Structures are given as structure tokens and as C-alpha cells.
């Protein structure tokens, strides 16, 4: 069996004490690689540095919507330089988040669109964050259906899922699918076409059962795979094989 965690924040300070151990321990859990998004310029640099050191660590570069108020024009110029690094596999994580702050919607949209254009310019996939913002995200992405788009940590309803499917996007599902109250994630896990599905942890957040309450890490993607296989009534090794293939092809690994 081969698994891959398509979205984990291993550059987060939560991993300062054991980051390298985790990377080296992945093979003991049949995990062949992890794909690490970035949240700002400094995080993008850290992510690239780890990607240059470890063959099983794949970096993205990007500016998270929660970071846009601190971004200057020079940062956007530097982002493009970083994105041209040979190790970079995607622009992410980018998108819109109106949960924490919604008085800067125009700025969020501006930075989101700028990064989508960069993905198009460099022929890279884009990994998209959507929180309390699906209508605006969909409206913007209508102009970018030529890109490979992944909706990360999907948590919306079936109607929204079908809209994304009609637009040709990929869906990744994380630890919430293991929660008893993860209703939308359960529906998505059953209904995403298998050829468009990926697995993630979003660690150190969203720790799956039975480890809920502890810090999450990429090795817990095994629990995500186990639960989705159960929901789809399929063998775990078959699910692992297909989602691994999807991830490798999407990110051109």
C-alpha cells in the first residue's frame, strides 16, 4: 500500500521539535510523500528548503488569505521568484477566508486572483482554501477552469461539491471525515468520483479519530484513508492506490 498526504503544514512551529523525525518516519506508515503548502513568503522559503533536503517532501509556495493584510508588492514579486524553483509543485494555499475576517474581501480577492494568474503563467496547479466564501471562490474560479485546481479540506454541501465537479476540480478530504458530526465530509467522501479524490491531514490541525485532541501529523493520513474506504465500501489498499495516483498526476510528482 502507498499513501501520500497532499496537504500538511510541517513547517508550522508545532513541529519544531520533531519535524525531521516525522519526515524520516513516514515510510513506516506506508506514506511515500507529503506535500506542504505555504502561508506567506517566509513559510514559502522554509518549505522550499525542506523540499531541497528531502526527496519525499514536496513544497508549494503561496499566500494564505489570512495573511493578505501584511502583503506588499515586493512580496508578490518575491513569490514569483520562489515559485520558479524546480522543487515547487503548486501555488498554495491560496483562496478566500471570511470566517476570521471579512472587512478585507477586496484585498483577499486581489491576492487570490494574482496567485491564480501566477499559477497559469508558470503552468502550476493551484490549491484553494475556502471558508465561508464559496460563492466568491466559485465566481472567481469560473475564469480559471483551464488550471488544475484542488479544493483543499472540503467541508461544504453536496450541491457545492457537484459545482466543483462540473468545473473539473479535484477534492481533498481531511480528518473531519472521521468525526461523528462530519456530515458534509461523509457525503463528499461517498460522492467524489474516485479519480478526483485526494487525502490530506492539514496537520497540525484537524486531528482524526482516534487521536482527536492531540496534535495532528502526516502519519495520521492513514486514518483518513481508512474512514473514506469504509464510507465508500471499498478496500483500503485500492483507495490508497487510486488517491496516490491522483495526487502524483495532479502535482506532476
C-alpha positions as CSV (number, residue, x, y, z in Angstrom):
1,X,0.0,0.0,0.0
2,X,1.2,3.5,-0.8
3,X,-0.3,6.7,0.7
4,X,0.5,10.4,0.3
5,X,-0.6,13.4,2.4
6,X,-1.5,16.1,-0.1
7,X,-1.7,18.9,2.4
8,X,0.2,19.3,5.7
9,X,1.8,22.3,7.3
10,X,5.0,20.6,8.5
11,X,6.8,24.0,8.6
12,X,4.5,25.1,11.4
13,X,6.2,25.8,14.7
14,X,4.2,22.9,16.2
15,X,6.8,20.6,14.6
16,X,9.9,22.4,15.6
17,X,10.9,19.5,17.9
18,X,10.3,16.5,15.7
19,X,9.9,17.7,12.1
20,X,12.8,15.7,10.8
21,X,11.9,12.6,12.7
22,X,8.4,12.7,11.2
23,X,9.8,13.0,7.7
24,X,12.1,10.1,8.2
25,X,9.3,8.0,9.9
26,X,6.8,8.3,7.1
27,X,7.9,5.1,5.4
28,X,6.9,3.1,8.5
29,X,3.3,4.1,7.8
30,X,3.4,3.4,4.0
31,X,3.4,7.1,3.3
32,X,5.6,7.8,0.3
33,X,5.4,11.6,0.4
34,X,3.9,14.8,1.8
35,X,3.0,18.0,0.0
36,X,3.5,21.1,2.1
37,X,1.6,24.3,1.4
38,X,2.9,27.7,2.4
39,X,1.1,30.6,4.1
40,X,3.4,33.5,3.4
41,X,6.8,34.4,1.9
42,X,8.9,33.2,4.9
43,X,6.9,30.0,5.1
44,X,7.4,29.5,1.3
45,X,11.2,29.8,1.8
46,X,11.2,27.2,4.7
47,X,9.1,24.9,2.6
48,X,11.4,25.1,-0.4
49,X,14.4,24.5,1.9
50,X,12.9,21.2,3.2
51,X,12.0,20.2,-0.3
52,X,15.6,20.6,-1.4
53,X,16.7,18.4,1.6
54,X,14.2,15.6,1.4
55,X,13.0,13.7,-1.7
56,X,9.7,12.8,-0.1
57,X,8.8,16.4,0.8
58,X,7.2,18.4,-1.9
59,X,6.8,22.2,-1.4
60,X,4.2,24.7,-2.5
61,X,4.5,28.4,-2.3
62,X,1.7,30.8,-1.7
63,X,0.0,33.4,0.5
64,X,-2.9,32.3,2.7
65,X,-5.9,34.6,2.7
66,X,-5.4,35.3,6.5
67,X,-2.0,36.8,5.6
68,X,-3.1,39.3,2.9
69,X,-3.1,42.4,5.0
70,X,0.6,42.1,5.5
71,X,1.5,41.6,1.9
72,X,3.3,44.3,-0.2
73,X,4.0,44.4,-3.9
74,X,7.6,43.3,-3.3
75,X,6.3,40.2,-1.6
76,X,4.3,39.3,-4.7
77,X,7.4,39.8,-6.8
78,X,9.4,37.6,-4.5
79,X,6.6,34.9,-4.6
80,X,7.0,34.6,-8.3
81,X,10.8,34.1,-8.0
82,X,10.2,31.4,-5.4
83,X,7.6,29.7,-7.5
84,X,10.1,29.2,-10.3
85,X,12.2,26.9,-8.0
86,X,12.4,23.5,-9.6
87,X,11.2,21.8,-6.4
88,X,7.9,23.7,-6.2
89,X,4.9,21.6,-7.3
90,X,2.0,24.1,-6.8
91,X,0.8,27.5,-5.8
92,X,-0.9,27.2,-2.4
93,X,-2.5,27.5,-0.2
94,X,-4.5,30.4,-1.7
95,X,-8.1,31.4,-1.6
96,X,-10.7,33.3,0.5
97,X,-11.5,33.1,4.2
98,X,-14.3,35.2,5.6
99,X,-14.6,33.3,8.8
100,X,-12.0,35.2,10.8
101,X,-12.1,38.5,8.9
102,X,-14.5,39.8,6.2
103,X,-13.8,43.5,6.0
104,X,-10.9,42.9,3.6
105,X,-12.7,40.9,1.0
106,X,-11.5,43.0,-1.9
107,X,-7.9,42.6,-0.9
108,X,-8.4,38.8,-0.4
109,X,-9.8,38.6,-3.9
110,X,-7.0,40.7,-5.3
111,X,-4.3,38.4,-3.9
112,X,-6.2,35.3,-4.8
113,X,-6.5,36.3,-8.4
114,X,-2.9,37.4,-8.6
115,X,-1.8,34.0,-7.5
116,X,-4.1,32.2,-9.8
117,X,-2.6,34.2,-12.7
118,X,0.8,33.2,-11.4
119,X,-0.2,29.5,-11.5
120,X,-1.4,30.0,-15.0
121,X,1.8,31.8,-16.1
122,X,4.0,29.0,-14.6
123,X,1.7,26.1,-15.5
124,X,1.4,25.0,-11.9
125,X,-1.7,23.6,-10.1
126,X,-3.4,25.8,-7.5
127,X,-4.5,24.6,-4.1
128,X,-7.5,26.5,-2.8
129,X,-8.7,27.4,0.7
130,X,-12.4,28.0,1.0
131,X,-14.0,29.1,4.3
132,X,-17.4,30.9,4.5
133,X,-16.6,32.2,0.9
134,X,-17.7,29.5,-1.5
135,X,-19.9,31.8,-3.7
136,X,-17.0,34.3,-4.3
137,X,-14.5,31.4,-4.8
138,X,-16.7,29.8,-7.4
139,X,-17.3,33.1,-9.2
140,X,-13.5,33.8,-9.4
141,X,-12.6,30.2,-10.4
142,X,-15.0,30.3,-13.3
143,X,-12.3,32.2,-15.1
144,X,-9.6,29.6,-14.3
145,X,-11.1,26.3,-15.2
146,X,-8.0,25.8,-17.5
147,X,-5.9,25.3,-14.4
148,X,-5.6,22.2,-12.3
149,X,-7.5,23.2,-9.2
150,X,-7.7,21.4,-5.9
151,X,-10.3,22.4,-3.2
152,X,-8.5,21.5,0.0
153,X,-10.2,20.2,3.1
154,X,-13.6,20.2,1.5
155,X,-16.4,20.9,4.0
156,X,-19.4,22.2,2.0
157,X,-22.6,20.6,0.9
158,X,-23.4,18.2,-2.0
159,X,-24.6,21.0,-4.3
160,X,-21.3,22.8,-3.9
161,X,-19.4,19.6,-4.4
162,X,-21.2,19.0,-7.7
163,X,-20.5,22.5,-8.8
164,X,-16.8,21.9,-8.2
165,X,-17.0,18.6,-10.1
166,X,-18.7,20.3,-13.0
167,X,-15.8,22.8,-13.1
168,X,-13.3,19.9,-13.3
169,X,-11.7,20.4,-9.9
170,X,-10.2,17.9,-7.5
171,X,-11.2,17.5,-3.9
172,X,-9.1,16.6,-0.9
173,X,-10.6,15.4,2.4
174,X,-9.0,15.5,5.8
175,X,-9.5,14.3,9.4
176,X,-13.0,15.8,9.9
177,X,-14.3,12.8,7.8
178,X,-13.6,10.6,10.9
179,X,-15.8,12.8,13.2
180,X,-19.3,11.6,14.0
181,X,-20.6,15.2,13.1
182,X,-18.6,15.5,9.9
183,X,-21.7,15.1,7.8
184,X,-20.6,17.1,4.8
185,X,-17.3,15.3,4.7
186,X,-19.1,11.9,4.9
187,X,-21.3,12.9,1.9
188,X,-18.3,14.1,0.0
189,X,-16.3,11.0,0.7
190,X,-19.0,8.9,-0.8
191,X,-19.7,11.1,-3.8
192,X,-16.4,12.5,-5.1
193,X,-15.5,10.5,-8.2
194,X,-12.6,8.3,-7.2
195,X,-10.4,9.8,-10.0
196,X,-10.8,13.3,-8.4
197,X,-10.2,12.4,-4.8
198,X,-7.1,13.1,-2.6
199,X,-6.3,12.6,1.1
200,X,-4.8,15.1,3.5
201,X,-4.3,15.8,7.1
202,X,-4.0,19.6,7.2
203,X,-1.7,18.9,10.2
204,X,-1.1,20.1,12.8
205,X,-4.8,20.8,12.7
206,X,-8.0,18.6,12.3
207,X,-6.6,15.5,14.0
208,X,-8.7,12.5,13.0
209,X,-10.2,10.0,15.4
210,X,-9.0,8.2,17.4
211,X,-6.3,10.8,18.1
212,X,-8.6,13.8,18.3
213,X,-7.4,16.3,20.8
214,X,-3.7,15.7,20.1
215,X,-1.5,17.4,17.6
216,X,-2.0,16.1,14.1
217,X,0.8,15.0,11.8
218,X,1.1,13.5,8.3
219,X,1.2,9.9,9.6
220,X,-2.5,10.3,10.5
221,X,-3.5,10.3,6.9
222,X,-3.8,6.5,7.4
223,X,-6.9,7.2,9.5
224,X,-8.4,9.4,6.8
225,X,-7.8,6.7,4.2
226,X,-9.3,4.0,6.5
227,X,-12.5,6.0,7.1
228,X,-13.1,7.0,3.5
229,X,-12.6,3.4,2.4
230,X,-15.2,2.4,4.9
231,X,-17.6,5.1,3.7
232,X,-17.1,4.0,0.1
233,X,-17.3,0.3,0.9
234,X,-14.0,-0.4,-0.8
235,X,-10.7,-2.0,0.2
236,X,-8.3,0.4,1.8
237,X,-5.4,-0.6,-0.4
238,X,-7.5,0.1,-3.5
239,X,-8.4,3.5,-2.2
240,X,-4.8,4.2,-1.3
241,X,-3.6,3.2,-4.8
242,X,-6.1,5.4,-6.6
243,X,-5.7,8.5,-4.4
244,X,-1.9,8.1,-4.6
245,X,-2.1,8.1,-8.4
246,X,-4.4,11.1,-8.4
247,X,-2.0,13.1,-6.3
248,X,1.1,12.2,-8.3
249,X,-0.6,13.1,-11.5
250,X,-2.2,16.3,-10.2
251,X,1.1,17.7,-8.8
252,X,3.2,16.2,-11.5
253,X,5.5,14.4,-9.0
